[in-house]
Amino acid sequence: MKITAAITGVGAYVPDYILTNKELETLVDTTDEWIVSRTGIEERHILKGEDQGTSVMGIKAVQQLLAKTGTRPEEIDLVICATTTPDLVFPATANIISAAVGINNAFSFDMQAACSGFIFALTTGAQFIQTGAYKKVIVIGADKMSSIIDYTDRATCIIFGDGAGAVLLEPSTEGLGLQDQVLCSDGHGEPYLHQKAGGSRRPPSAETVAKREHYVHQEGATVFKFAVKNMADVAAQVMERNHLTADDVAWLVPHQANKRIIDATAHRMGVGEEKVMLNIHRYGNTTNGTIPLCLADYETKLHKGDNLIIAAFGGGFTWGALYLKWAYDPKPDPQFA
């Protein structure tokens, strides 16, 4: 009997501190109206405090996931953390999260594919389920983007926020879960969206810090055009090769980078806005956190057998789309509402 990898639970976490557009007006030359009209973002959550890294949010998301699904830490076989802002160069943030929540019988690693990292990690985790090697895999998407954002650069500081989400993958013999994927990358996109220093090419130094090279560098117009075309293309492609019409799709789950990119993707798919998961207005672009945060926000609206198209685009460039059949009906619990 064919085994597929199904999402059987979702957890999420965002920090308490909310950075509004009005506050950003005091930091850079921008306005609430300008930000909302061009991005759809109204506010974003920021992780504050010393020694507070991405793992802090990942730990909270995984703890909630384990509690909601009634899963013991020792049952987990594998943990993958998709992140662009790891706590440290090494060890992996996945290792740090696993140790903190008591996952001691699993191996864990990080995946870096910018904003596409979560769907790349989800596909990778699914392979371990589909082969029968593992029974329970946690995939985390988490980023503290505020740690690499220049809050004097209005082109980037208005976009990004901090947050984390996590999903549990388990085997299904009902044909639920991950059905198909189209994953792509093109390294020629490096000049348009990258971090100039901090890696082995340009290690941290007084010079790189003085030149503000440890922040996100983005050439917005180029990235926007590439993202609009490619995210829409792969979403349409995965529908076409699985013979899905817009009527067959219950939800589009898009990476929350820009409302206009989301709208273009939905239009290309022929999907109405009532079928589009949207929370960019609340969180901004949390990079690897956007898709699991959407799944968490909309979990009570999802039903077993729903067809989901998940699409993302990231720097470097990376992009892709997944076709997923949702595996369970809503299980409301006031504790996690």
Buried (B, 14 or more C-beta within 10 A) or exposed (E): EEEBBBBBBBBBBBBEEBBEBEEBBEEBEBEBEBBBEBBBBBBBBBBEEEEBBBBBBBBBBBBBBBBBBEBEBEBBBBBBBBBBBBBEEEBBBBBBBBBBBBBEEBEBBBBBBBBBBBBBBBBBBBEBBBEEEBBBBBBBBBBBBBBBBBBEBBBBBBBBBBBBBBBBBBBBEEEBBBBBBBBBBEEEBEEBBBBBBBEEEBEEEEEBEEEEBBBBBBEBEBBBEBBBBBBBBBBBBBBEEEEBEBEEBBBBBBBBBBBBBBBBBBEBBEBEEEBBBBBBBBBBBBBBBBBBBBBBBBBBEBEEBBBBBBBBBBBBBBBBBBBBBBBBEEEEEEEBE
